[in-house]
């Protein structure tokens, strides 16, 4: 029997699988799902991962599961283990009714406010038109103040700077602020002038045959897409480094990109100033796709 949900012409494809102690449960994507007092909703108290699925294959799955486990540990959250996630992922892929390339989120909240087990689920969705457009045409970006210096992660672990949590209000506010000024995205800059990361992506710059991206120790998420790109680029003869960057180095670079598990895109405009074409763009797009 075909378990895939039917999708009308004007309805976006989606799939939802709840992780239950008895096994993965396929749920109607549009049906009520979370309790109103779920702490993931009330406080952003939870974690997630997001990645591409292409032709039924989740991209860099082991990397994402490992990072999710690290996020859960830093939050003292009893998230499901890798095997439980893989079972639910397999159900979601089998039930997916849409295009060959789509995005998958793994989400785990701490559960209801009055106690109870964590709530975990897999959510599959179509890629947005803006993501597809920005992959091809590039983006305009503005720099925004992060309001703290780099290097706080070790001395202030409660800030959860290296965890991928559901507390994304600041990130989304930065993107809205950027959009209100005619840009597509934002790059956070620390109070010490160091470049951090995009609102939901890593920053990559090229200087000649060298690629540079800020290290996670600055206080940012350890980007899987950047690590994979750097591994592929190094094998192709590039020098790669995780080093601190200042804003002026973005303007002086041969190219600037934002890299995430969903989107690799060139920055063509920074703080209202057009950047020259990046000679290595096509090569890096290919390396990112193949990484």
ABEGO torsion letter per residue (X at the ends): XBABBBBBAABBBBBBBBBBAAEBBBBBAABBABBAABAAAAAGBEBBBBBBBBGGBBBGAAAAAAAAAAAAAAAGBBBBBAAAAAAAAAAAAAABABBABBBBBBBBBAEBAAEEBBBBBBBBBBBBAAAAAAAAAEBBBBBBBAGBBBGAAAABAAAGAABBBABAAAAAAAAAAAAAAGBABBBBBBAAGBBBBBAABBBBBBBEABBBBBBAAAGBBBBAAAAAAAAAAAAAGBBBBBBBBBAAAAAABABBBBBBAABBBBBABBGGBBBBBBAAAAAAAAAAAAX
